[in-house]
Amino acid sequence: MTKQDTMDQKKSFEETSPYDDFREARPEHLRAPDGLSQSVHDINLSLTALLLEAQAGYRWLNRPLPDADAAKTSFSKMLAHAKHVDRLVRDLTRTHEDLSEPFAK
C-alpha cells in the first residue's frame, strides 16, 4: 500500500461520518425501502393505542359499578385507531408496491 493509497483511504474515511445513515453500509437486499421504517413505527404506535383502549374498555366494564359511557368512549377510540391502521397499511402498500413483487410469482 502506497502513501497515496493511505492518504486516499484516510480522506475517504473523513468524508464519511460514522453517524451517516447506517442503511448505506448494509447489503442492498437487506435495506428497507425509504420510509418503510417510519410506516412500521406508525402502525406499531396505532396498534399499541388500540390495545390500550381495549384494556381500558375492559377495565371500565369490569368495575364493581361498570361505566358503560367510559367503555363506549374507549371502544370508539379503538375503532378510530383500527381505521387509522387500515389507512396506514393501505398507504404503505400503495407506496411500496415493489415489496409485493417477490410474492406475486
Buried (B, 14 or more C-beta within 10 A) or exposed (E): EEEEEEEEEEEEEEEEEEEEEEEEEEEEEEBBEEEBEEBEEBBEBBBEBBEBBBEBBEBBBEEEEEBEEBBEBBBEBBEBBBEBBEEBEEEBEEBBEEEEEEEEE
